[in-house]
Amino acid sequence: MLFLLLLTLIAFSQGFVFFERTSYEDILQEMKGARIVYLGEVHDRKDVHELQLKIIRDLFSNKGRILILMEAFQQQFQDALDEYVMCEISEEEMLERTKYRRRWRFDPDLYAPIWRFAKDRSIPLFALNVPSELLREVREKGIRNVKSRYLPKKILPIRKRHKEFLRKALEKHKGRVDEDRFFAIQQVWDSGMAYRIAKLALAHPDATLVVIVGSGHVWRGFGIPERVNYLIGEIPQAVLYVDEDEVHFLFSKDFSKESSSTNSKRDPN
């Protein structure tokens, strides 16, 4: 059972604030003021995905123009998602062409209600994740020796507080994992997905981007959200993520402030 809680915390990414407690209706109201809404998940929890779908439905009902971005799909397979939403290929063909079962591996029934809703409502569906081949290259060569069109020119370091959180997650891995390599892969994930979000935010200034991604990538506003702010300037963002049986919610400090970067024509760095 999920509980909607807002915890007052000292350590959070600059530009975001927590509140003590709220209701679903209050959260939804805050999300209406955001350009980017992150719905952080535990990948294999059905109840979390049901909450994601409820929020997507309600945002679509209230805002109309939304885009859905999913970590479950890698960016090089975008054509298959486009053709699926346009009813040109079946769901099974979409899964085959995106190599979903090999590259994501979680039960597609967990996510199917989300992409089916997108298809039924003609909501654009975007692949968010970076290619597995890029991660393999980073493991072999090191992050400093890899250049890719899926990454921004500058890769931000991981903040100390976020690194402490990730280190705890690393301790749960079975077997020995190289810590430096683990953090490098995390940087690539967060930077690559933030770069994708930033470009789509600039390309679709009238749309709300709904991002379906693992909670670790948006924890306390670290990871992806802070990198999006770095790439295109401060932009109204709302972050909801799950930690065990608690749902945490935070949002950028000033939703009334329009982002001049979003309204400009420059590309993210």
C-alpha positions as CSV (number, residue, x, y, z in Angstrom):
1,M,0.0,0.0,0.0
2,L,1.4,3.4,-1.0
3,F,1.1,6.4,1.3
4,L,1.2,10.0,0.0
5,L,3.7,11.7,2.3
6,L,5.8,14.8,1.9
7,L,8.8,14.7,4.2
8,T,10.7,17.8,5.3
9,L,14.3,17.1,4.4
10,I,17.5,19.1,4.8
11,A,19.4,17.7,1.8
12,F,17.9,18.2,-1.6
13,S,19.0,19.4,-5.0
14,Q,19.1,23.2,-5.3
15,G,15.9,24.5,-6.7
16,F,13.5,22.0,-5.1
17,V,11.6,22.0,-1.9
18,F,9.7,19.4,0.1
19,F,6.5,19.9,2.1
20,E,5.4,17.9,5.1
21,R,2.2,16.3,4.0
22,T,-0.4,16.7,1.3
23,S,-3.2,14.9,-0.6
24,Y,-3.3,13.5,-4.1
25,E,-5.4,16.4,-5.2
26,D,-2.8,18.9,-4.0
27,I,0.0,17.0,-5.7
28,L,-2.0,17.0,-9.0
29,Q,-2.6,20.7,-8.7
30,E,1.1,21.4,-8.3
31,M,1.9,19.2,-11.3
32,K,-0.4,21.3,-13.5
33,G,2.0,24.1,-13.1
34,A,5.0,22.1,-14.2
35,R,6.6,21.8,-17.6
36,I,8.2,18.5,-16.7
37,V,6.6,15.9,-14.4
38,Y,8.8,13.0,-13.2
39,L,7.0,9.8,-12.0
40,G,9.8,7.9,-10.3
41,E,9.2,4.2,-10.0
42,V,10.3,0.9,-8.5
43,H,10.4,-1.0,-11.8
44,D,8.7,-4.2,-10.8
45,R,5.9,-2.8,-8.6
46,K,2.4,-2.9,-10.2
47,D,0.9,-0.5,-7.6
48,V,3.5,2.1,-8.6
49,H,2.7,1.8,-12.3
50,E,-1.0,2.0,-11.5
51,L,-0.4,5.3,-9.7
52,Q,1.7,6.5,-12.7
53,L,-1.2,5.8,-15.1
54,K,-3.7,7.5,-12.8
55,I,-1.6,10.7,-12.8
56,I,-1.1,10.5,-16.6
57,R,-4.9,10.2,-17.1
58,D,-5.6,13.1,-14.8
59,L,-2.9,15.3,-16.3
60,F,-4.1,14.5,-19.8
61,S,-7.7,15.3,-18.8
62,N,-6.6,18.6,-17.3
63,K,-3.8,19.7,-19.6
64,G,-4.5,17.9,-22.9
65,R,-1.1,18.4,-24.5
66,I,1.3,15.9,-22.9
67,L,4.3,13.8,-24.0
68,I,5.2,10.5,-22.3
69,L,8.9,9.6,-22.0
70,M,9.8,6.1,-20.9
71,E,13.1,4.8,-19.6
72,A,12.0,1.3,-20.6
73,F,12.9,2.1,-24.2
74,Q,16.2,3.1,-25.7
75,Q,16.4,6.2,-27.9
76,Q,17.7,4.5,-31.1
77,F,14.3,2.7,-31.4
78,Q,12.1,5.8,-31.5
79,D,10.7,4.9,-34.9
80,A,9.0,1.8,-33.6
81,L,7.2,3.9,-30.9
82,D,6.1,6.4,-33.4
83,E,4.6,3.7,-35.6
84,Y,3.0,2.0,-32.7
85,V,1.2,5.2,-31.5
86,M,0.1,5.8,-35.1
87,C,-1.4,2.3,-35.2
88,E,1.0,1.2,-38.0
89,I,2.4,-1.7,-36.1
90,S,1.1,-4.0,-33.4
91,E,2.2,-3.9,-29.8
92,E,4.1,-7.2,-30.2
93,E,6.0,-5.8,-33.2
94,M,6.8,-2.7,-31.2
95,L,8.2,-4.8,-28.4
96,E,10.3,-6.8,-30.8
97,R,11.7,-3.8,-32.7
98,T,12.6,-2.0,-29.5
99,K,14.2,-5.2,-28.2
100,Y,12.3,-4.5,-25.0
101,R,12.5,-8.0,-23.6
102,R,16.3,-8.2,-24.0
103,R,17.2,-4.6,-23.0
104,W,14.6,-3.8,-20.3
105,R,13.4,-7.3,-19.2
106,F,10.7,-6.3,-16.8
107,D,7.3,-7.8,-17.4
108,P,5.7,-5.7,-20.3
109,D,2.3,-6.1,-18.6
110,L,3.5,-3.7,-15.9
111,Y,3.9,-0.9,-18.5
112,A,1.4,-1.9,-21.1
113,P,-1.5,0.1,-19.7
114,I,0.6,3.3,-20.0
115,W,1.7,2.8,-23.7
116,R,-1.8,1.6,-24.6
117,F,-3.3,4.7,-23.1
118,A,-0.8,6.8,-25.1
119,K,-1.8,4.9,-28.3
120,D,-5.6,5.2,-27.6
121,R,-5.3,9.0,-27.0
122,S,-2.6,9.6,-29.7
123,I,-0.2,10.9,-27.1
124,P,3.4,11.1,-28.4
125,L,5.5,8.4,-26.8
126,F,9.3,8.9,-26.5
127,A,12.1,6.5,-25.8
128,L,14.3,8.0,-23.0
129,N,17.1,5.6,-22.2
130,V,20.5,5.6,-23.7
131,P,21.7,2.7,-25.9
132,S,23.2,-0.4,-24.2
133,E,26.1,0.0,-26.6
134,L,27.0,3.4,-25.2
135,L,27.1,2.0,-21.7
136,R,29.4,-0.8,-22.9
137,E,31.7,1.7,-24.4
138,V,31.9,3.7,-21.2
139,R,32.7,0.5,-19.2
140,E,35.5,-0.3,-21.7
141,K,37.1,3.1,-22.3
142,G,36.0,5.2,-19.3
143,I,33.6,8.1,-19.3
144,R,36.2,10.7,-20.2
145,N,37.1,8.9,-23.4
146,V,33.7,8.6,-24.9
147,K,31.8,11.1,-27.1
148,S,28.2,10.4,-28.2
149,R,25.3,12.2,-29.8
150,Y,23.2,10.9,-26.9
151,L,25.2,12.9,-24.4
152,P,25.7,16.6,-23.7
153,K,29.1,18.1,-24.2
154,K,29.7,18.4,-20.4
155,I,28.9,15.6,-18.0
156,L,28.2,16.9,-14.6
157,P,29.7,15.1,-11.6
158,I,27.5,13.3,-9.1
159,R,26.7,15.5,-6.0
160,K,28.0,14.2,-2.7
161,R,24.6,13.6,-1.2
162,H,23.4,11.7,-4.3
163,K,26.5,9.6,-4.3
164,E,25.9,8.6,-0.7
165,F,22.4,7.4,-1.8
166,L,23.8,5.5,-4.8
167,R,26.5,3.9,-2.7
168,K,23.8,2.4,-0.4
169,A,22.1,1.0,-3.5
170,L,25.4,-0.4,-4.7
171,E,25.8,-2.3,-1.5
172,K,22.6,-4.3,-2.4
173,H,24.3,-5.6,-5.5
174,K,25.4,-9.2,-5.3
175,G,29.0,-9.8,-6.0
176,R,31.8,-7.2,-6.3
177,V,31.0,-4.1,-8.4
178,D,33.6,-1.5,-9.3
179,E,32.4,1.7,-7.6
180,D,34.0,4.2,-10.1
181,R,32.6,2.3,-13.0
182,F,29.2,2.2,-11.3
183,F,29.2,5.9,-10.8
184,A,30.3,6.5,-14.4
185,I,27.4,4.5,-15.7
186,Q,25.0,6.4,-13.5
187,Q,26.4,9.7,-14.9
188,V,25.8,8.5,-18.4
189,W,22.3,7.4,-17.6
190,D,21.3,10.7,-15.9
191,S,23.1,12.9,-18.4
192,G,21.8,11.1,-21.5
193,M,18.2,11.1,-20.3
194,A,18.4,14.7,-19.1
195,Y,19.8,15.7,-22.5
196,R,16.8,13.9,-24.2
197,I,14.3,15.7,-21.9
198,A,15.9,19.1,-22.4
199,K,15.8,18.8,-26.2
200,L,12.2,17.7,-26.2
201,A,11.2,20.5,-23.8
202,L,12.7,23.0,-26.2
203,A,11.1,21.4,-29.2
204,H,7.6,21.2,-27.6
205,P,7.3,24.4,-25.5
206,D,3.5,24.1,-25.2
207,A,3.5,20.5,-23.9
208,T,3.9,18.9,-20.5
209,L,6.6,16.2,-20.4
210,V,5.7,13.2,-18.2
211,V,8.8,11.1,-17.5
212,I,8.5,7.5,-16.4
213,V,11.8,6.6,-14.9
214,G,13.4,4.8,-11.9
215,S,13.3,6.6,-8.6
216,G,17.0,6.6,-8.2
217,H,17.4,8.9,-11.2
218,V,15.2,11.7,-9.6
219,W,15.7,11.1,-5.9
220,R,15.4,14.4,-4.1
221,G,15.7,16.3,-7.4
222,F,19.2,15.0,-8.0
223,G,20.2,13.1,-11.1
224,I,18.1,14.0,-14.1
225,P,16.1,17.1,-12.8
226,E,19.2,19.0,-11.8
227,R,20.9,18.3,-15.1
228,V,17.9,19.5,-17.1
229,N,18.1,22.8,-15.2
230,Y,21.8,23.0,-16.0
231,L,21.2,22.3,-19.7
232,I,18.3,24.7,-20.4
233,G,18.0,26.9,-17.3
234,E,15.5,26.8,-14.5
235,I,12.2,25.2,-15.7
236,P,9.2,24.3,-13.6
237,Q,9.6,20.7,-12.7
238,A,7.6,18.4,-10.4
239,V,9.2,15.2,-9.0
240,L,7.3,12.3,-7.5
241,Y,9.2,9.2,-6.5
242,V,8.6,6.0,-4.4
243,D,10.8,5.0,-1.5
244,E,9.6,1.6,-0.1
245,D,5.9,2.4,0.7
246,E,6.1,6.1,0.8
247,V,5.5,8.5,-2.1
248,H,7.7,11.6,-2.0
249,F,6.9,14.8,-3.9
250,L,8.9,17.9,-4.5
251,F,8.8,20.7,-7.0
252,S,10.9,23.6,-8.2
253,K,10.7,26.7,-6.0
254,D,9.0,29.2,-8.4
255,F,6.4,27.8,-10.8
256,S,5.4,31.4,-11.7
257,K,8.8,32.1,-13.2
258,E,8.9,31.5,-16.9
259,S,12.1,29.9,-18.2
260,S,13.7,32.2,-20.7
261,S,15.8,29.3,-21.9
262,T,12.7,27.3,-22.7
263,N,11.4,30.1,-24.8
264,S,14.7,30.6,-26.7
265,K,15.9,28.8,-29.7
266,R,19.3,27.7,-28.4
267,D,20.1,24.0,-28.0
268,P,21.1,22.5,-24.7
269,N,24.8,22.4,-24.1
